[in-house]
Amino acid sequence: MTETGNDVPPSTKRTRLTSRQFHRWLGIGAAVLFILVSVTGVALQYQQIFGSEEAAKEAAALIVSPLSLAKPTGLDPAALDRARTTLLARYGNRSVTGVDWQIKASNPSFVFHLDGSDPRKVAVSVANGVILSDEPDGEDWLLRLHSGEIIGDGGKFLGLLWGLGLVAMTLTGVWIYVKMYRARQKGSASQLTGWRRYFW
């Protein structure tokens, strides 16, 4: 004699239990990583919208560049040398990996990328050789935390795993939903009409 409510074949019940267990344990294991990625992602997005770099880009967009390919640059060679001398006095003899000439700005500058154990990105005014900004060179620590790179190559691999975990959570969640939907179509949920039948 069949027990009341035991309408699903044992094999089906085992399959459903296994998929739900997999989804549940995967979610528990990945929850901390998902929270970390979500929080740092929101912080990065906030930084992109309200950060100083975004404000500088918007300000530069309003400036018409004084330089074009049809006319000489007009750059005084002594200006670059003056900026180099300023940095030499502050940092001593350090290797330079690159120099950018920022033209579209209220105060045009040379941006020096200094190499070494503490890489620096230093902007020096073209007009008078005064240092305008001095900051660490390279990726922002928040971006490195978001990607996992902050703890090295292992963090990059961990970032790959939590990305795959999110895909797996989505796929197993959809599969569980489909099975629940099919099962409940045989019950009271089948009486619903319109969009409500998808959210019994």
ROMARDREN-477847 format. One record per residue (C-alpha): x, y, z; residue number from 1; chain; residue in three letters. Coordinates in Angstrom, 3 decimals. Example, Ala and Ser with C-alpha at 12.3 -4.5 7.8 and 13.67 -1.06 7.14 Angstrom:
2
- 12.300  -4.500  7.800  1  A  ALA
- 13.670  -1.060  7.140  2  A  SER
REM end
This chain:
200
- 0.000  0.000  0.000  1  A  MET
- 1.389  3.396  -1.026  2  A  THR
- 1.810  6.054  1.667  3  A  GLU
- -0.082  9.323  1.281  4  A  THR
- 1.990  12.022  -0.467  5  A  GLY
- 4.554  9.536  -1.723  6  A  ASN
- 3.604  9.997  -5.376  7  A  ASP
- 7.106  10.603  -6.738  8  A  VAL
- 9.125  7.526  -7.716  9  A  PRO
- 12.135  6.852  -5.445  10  A  PRO
- 14.621  7.365  -8.306  11  A  SER
- 13.158  10.803  -9.051  12  A  THR
- 13.283  11.780  -5.389  13  A  LYS
- 16.936  10.786  -5.179  14  A  ARG
- 17.747  12.842  -8.283  15  A  THR
- 15.943  15.878  -6.898  16  A  ARG
- 17.648  15.530  -3.535  17  A  LEU
- 21.067  15.235  -5.131  18  A  THR
- 20.660  18.328  -7.301  19  A  SER
- 19.342  20.346  -4.371  20  A  ARG
- 22.136  19.171  -2.112  21  A  GLN
- 24.730  20.054  -4.726  22  A  PHE
- 23.184  23.501  -5.184  23  A  HIS
- 22.961  24.050  -1.416  24  A  ARG
- 26.508  22.985  -0.543  25  A  TRP
- 27.973  24.846  -3.479  26  A  LEU
- 26.146  27.966  -2.320  27  A  GLY
- 27.361  27.624  1.272  28  A  ILE
- 30.951  27.099  0.188  29  A  GLY
- 30.940  30.009  -2.228  30  A  ALA
- 28.914  32.477  -0.117  31  A  ALA
- 31.940  34.240  1.377  32  A  VAL
- 33.579  34.606  -2.021  33  A  LEU
- 30.358  35.866  -3.606  34  A  PHE
- 29.971  38.490  -0.872  35  A  ILE
- 33.579  39.604  -1.342  36  A  LEU
- 33.194  39.917  -5.107  37  A  VAL
- 29.843  41.702  -4.767  38  A  SER
- 31.049  44.242  -2.190  39  A  VAL
- 34.282  45.031  -4.035  40  A  THR
- 32.351  45.208  -7.322  41  A  GLY
- 29.952  47.784  -5.873  42  A  VAL
- 32.896  49.758  -4.465  43  A  ALA
- 34.644  49.728  -7.851  44  A  LEU
- 31.482  50.886  -9.588  45  A  GLN
- 31.083  53.708  -7.054  46  A  TYR
- 34.709  54.639  -7.667  47  A  GLN
- 34.107  54.714  -11.422  48  A  GLN
- 31.099  57.014  -11.041  49  A  ILE
- 32.171  59.356  -8.235  50  A  PHE
- 35.984  58.956  -8.069  51  A  GLY
- 38.577  61.638  -8.764  52  A  SER
- 39.687  59.975  -12.017  53  A  GLU
- 36.169  60.178  -13.410  54  A  GLU
- 35.925  63.831  -12.393  55  A  ALA
- 39.235  64.526  -14.156  56  A  ALA
- 38.003  62.794  -17.330  57  A  LYS
- 34.815  64.851  -17.331  58  A  GLU
- 36.794  68.064  -16.827  59  A  ALA
- 39.206  67.137  -19.645  60  A  ALA
- 36.299  66.451  -21.995  61  A  ALA
- 35.366  70.158  -21.798  62  A  LEU
- 38.845  71.286  -22.855  63  A  ILE
- 39.814  71.699  -26.513  64  A  VAL
- 43.307  70.315  -27.117  65  A  SER
- 45.785  72.980  -28.275  66  A  PRO
- 47.747  70.354  -30.214  67  A  LEU
- 46.998  68.861  -33.613  68  A  SER
- 48.971  66.966  -36.247  69  A  LEU
- 48.834  69.953  -38.612  70  A  ALA
- 51.088  72.151  -36.472  71  A  LYS
- 54.303  71.759  -34.479  72  A  PRO
- 54.043  70.685  -30.855  73  A  THR
- 55.706  73.833  -29.596  74  A  GLY
- 57.090  71.905  -26.630  75  A  LEU
- 60.127  73.474  -25.039  76  A  ASP
- 62.747  70.695  -24.605  77  A  PRO
- 63.860  72.390  -21.406  78  A  ALA
- 60.420  71.748  -19.843  79  A  ALA
- 60.888  67.966  -19.831  80  A  LEU
- 64.410  68.343  -18.502  81  A  ASP
- 63.137  70.664  -15.744  82  A  ARG
- 60.544  68.065  -14.710  83  A  ALA
- 63.206  65.342  -14.692  84  A  ARG
- 65.444  67.467  -12.463  85  A  THR
- 62.590  68.008  -10.012  86  A  THR
- 62.046  64.258  -9.655  87  A  LEU
- 65.773  63.577  -9.387  88  A  LEU
- 65.937  65.895  -6.392  89  A  ALA
- 63.060  64.090  -4.666  90  A  ARG
- 63.634  60.414  -5.551  91  A  TYR
- 67.288  60.212  -6.494  92  A  GLY
- 68.388  58.271  -9.537  93  A  ASN
- 65.523  55.895  -10.388  94  A  ARG
- 64.650  54.108  -13.612  95  A  SER
- 61.855  55.616  -15.704  96  A  VAL
- 59.584  53.124  -17.502  97  A  THR
- 57.647  55.765  -19.409  98  A  GLY
- 56.628  59.417  -19.642  99  A  VAL
- 53.136  60.600  -20.682  100  A  ASP
- 52.404  64.122  -21.851  101  A  TRP
- 48.964  65.128  -20.570  102  A  GLN
- 47.843  67.951  -22.855  103  A  ILE
- 44.072  68.180  -22.250  104  A  LYS
- 44.166  69.568  -18.732  105  A  ALA
- 43.869  72.931  -17.031  106  A  SER
- 47.522  72.487  -16.080  107  A  ASN
- 49.294  70.304  -18.705  108  A  PRO
- 51.770  67.895  -17.169  109  A  SER
- 54.360  65.211  -17.730  110  A  PHE
- 53.477  61.950  -16.000  111  A  VAL
- 56.577  59.951  -15.066  112  A  PHE
- 56.313  56.224  -14.317  113  A  HIS
- 59.132  55.413  -11.918  114  A  LEU
- 60.319  51.825  -11.559  115  A  ASP
- 61.589  50.096  -8.432  116  A  GLY
- 60.304  48.282  -5.350  117  A  SER
- 57.740  51.062  -4.869  118  A  ASP
- 56.611  52.078  -8.395  119  A  PRO
- 55.304  55.634  -8.514  120  A  ARG
- 53.247  57.680  -10.989  121  A  LYS
- 54.206  61.332  -10.639  122  A  VAL
- 52.678  64.253  -12.556  123  A  ALA
- 54.880  67.321  -12.986  124  A  VAL
- 53.645  70.640  -14.368  125  A  SER
- 54.961  71.466  -17.848  126  A  VAL
- 54.837  75.183  -17.064  127  A  ALA
- 56.963  75.355  -13.917  128  A  ASN
- 58.185  71.860  -13.007  129  A  GLY
- 56.099  71.657  -9.811  130  A  VAL
- 54.888  68.199  -8.739  131  A  ILE
- 51.096  68.061  -9.127  132  A  LEU
- 50.403  64.511  -7.927  133  A  SER
- 52.307  61.527  -6.612  134  A  ASP
- 50.665  58.120  -6.271  135  A  GLU
- 51.475  54.405  -6.467  136  A  PRO
- 51.747  53.121  -10.009  137  A  ASP
- 49.872  49.995  -11.086  138  A  GLY
- 46.419  48.552  -10.533  139  A  GLU
- 44.282  49.832  -7.690  140  A  ASP
- 44.332  47.556  -4.622  141  A  TRP
- 40.533  47.337  -4.688  142  A  LEU
- 40.601  45.990  -8.238  143  A  LEU
- 43.308  43.490  -7.242  144  A  ARG
- 41.173  42.400  -4.276  145  A  LEU
- 38.136  42.008  -6.543  146  A  HIS
- 40.041  39.803  -8.994  147  A  SER
- 41.921  37.876  -6.295  148  A  GLY
- 45.256  39.036  -7.690  149  A  GLU
- 46.090  40.657  -4.369  150  A  ILE
- 47.195  37.254  -3.011  151  A  ILE
- 49.133  36.278  -6.130  152  A  GLY
- 48.596  33.623  -8.772  153  A  ASP
- 46.591  31.516  -6.316  154  A  GLY
- 44.127  34.379  -6.024  155  A  GLY
- 43.695  34.490  -9.798  156  A  LYS
- 42.899  30.768  -9.787  157  A  PHE
- 40.488  31.341  -6.899  158  A  LEU
- 38.811  34.076  -8.914  159  A  GLY
- 38.362  31.604  -11.766  160  A  LEU
- 36.818  29.097  -9.373  161  A  LEU
- 34.280  31.524  -7.911  162  A  TRP
- 33.332  32.601  -11.422  163  A  GLY
- 32.701  28.966  -12.364  164  A  LEU
- 30.870  28.517  -9.057  165  A  GLY
- 28.475  31.318  -9.956  166  A  LEU
- 27.799  29.676  -13.327  167  A  VAL
- 27.193  26.325  -11.608  168  A  ALA
- 24.854  27.940  -9.049  169  A  MET
- 22.845  29.522  -11.858  170  A  THR
- 22.558  26.305  -13.879  171  A  LEU
- 21.625  24.103  -10.928  172  A  THR
- 19.149  26.722  -9.700  173  A  GLY
- 17.439  26.786  -13.099  174  A  VAL
- 17.378  22.973  -13.202  175  A  TRP
- 15.787  22.773  -9.729  176  A  ILE
- 13.225  25.411  -10.714  177  A  TYR
- 12.282  23.500  -13.880  178  A  VAL
- 11.788  20.276  -11.928  179  A  LYS
- 9.721  22.022  -9.258  180  A  MET
- 7.633  23.727  -11.949  181  A  TYR
- 6.929  20.440  -13.720  182  A  ARG
- 6.001  18.718  -10.464  183  A  ALA
- 3.666  21.473  -9.343  184  A  ARG
- 1.952  21.638  -12.709  185  A  GLN
- 0.350  18.377  -11.628  186  A  LYS
- -0.952  19.951  -8.401  187  A  GLY
- -2.742  23.116  -7.373  188  A  SER
- -0.301  25.349  -9.274  189  A  ALA
- -1.766  24.078  -12.553  190  A  SER
- -4.953  26.056  -11.771  191  A  GLN
- -3.102  29.388  -12.011  192  A  LEU
- -3.175  31.374  -15.232  193  A  THR
- -1.044  34.093  -16.806  194  A  GLY
- 2.291  35.150  -15.319  195  A  TRP
- 1.326  33.811  -11.851  196  A  ARG
- 1.794  30.209  -12.952  197  A  ARG
- 5.559  30.793  -13.142  198  A  TYR
- 5.746  32.032  -9.516  199  A  PHE
- 3.115  29.785  -7.875  200  A  TRP
REM end
